[in-house]
Amino acid sequence: MELTHGILLAIVEGLTEFLPVSSTGHIILTSTLLGINEDDFVKNYTVIVQFGAIASVLVLYWQRFFQSLDFYKKLVLGFLPAGVVGLSLKNIIDDLLGSPSVVAWALVLGGIALIILDRREYGNKSELEGNNEKQELKEEMNSKEGQSLGELEVSYRQAFFIGLVQCLAFVPGVSRSAATIMGGIWQGLDRKTAAEFSFLLAVPTLTGATAIKLLKIAPTITNDQLGIIVIGNLVAFVVGYLAIRLFIYYVSRFGFEKFGWYRIILGSLFILFLHYS
């Protein structure tokens, strides 16, 4: 894989990892559109480059990780279902569902679900404006530079339920972020808390998957490939950092509905592309 392709995929990873639009789906679609040959290194690279995105969460929310043991208990509960499913069924799921058409349909169906859930939970425009005012006041009191400084307002039951819903993201195109955010909203969390818990839950989930992949292929990585990996992770870190900041600002005020429509439009266009190509 060329360095240019590596940088483009890293930009896609950093931009979409924490948005409810499916980073895996976008990487598969980008690779298909650019004609990138998905050899073993490319497949491994798209997992390893997640380290950069993970680092952006650690930088933005580092104070969370020094708060209390309770915080880690909730992360473990949220991670556990995906960890069990990932170790036992991930390869089977990838073999059965890892195709562009599955990604496209998952984008569409996930977009519909996101719109329905956001509308159901937050109602009409006037209700949304009232929620926005309350949310903005809460942000002023409890956050700084995108990082909430209070205790994580997620119960053990909610954390475990969100972890169960996260398992849906093993289907390419569903989106880990979308699944966990929708799970959080379904459990009564406000948009900002649901999004932030999704970011934090990404740390153990993605670190585990990425570390296993990196240890597995480390002996076979060439110097050129190592350079692409390092540069790609730096790019993913910068883009991920900016994406999180902008995403929290946007959804706290306007919700997730436009992301749902984006998924539907993108998935539909790609279905047409696959049908006529």
Secondary structure by P-SEA (a helix, b strand, c coil): ccaaaaaaaaaaaaacccccccaaaaaaaaaaaacccccaaaaaaaaaaaaaaaaaaaaaccccccccaaaaaaaaaaaaaaaaaaaccaaaaaaccccaaaaaaaaaaaaaaaaaaaaaacccaaaaaaaaaaaaaaaaaccccccccccccccaaaaaaaaaaacccccccccaaaaaaaaaaaacccaaaaaaaaaaaaaaaaaaaaaaaaaaccccccaaaaaaaaaaaaaaaaaaaaaaaaaaaaaaccccaaaaaaaaaaaaaaaaaaaac
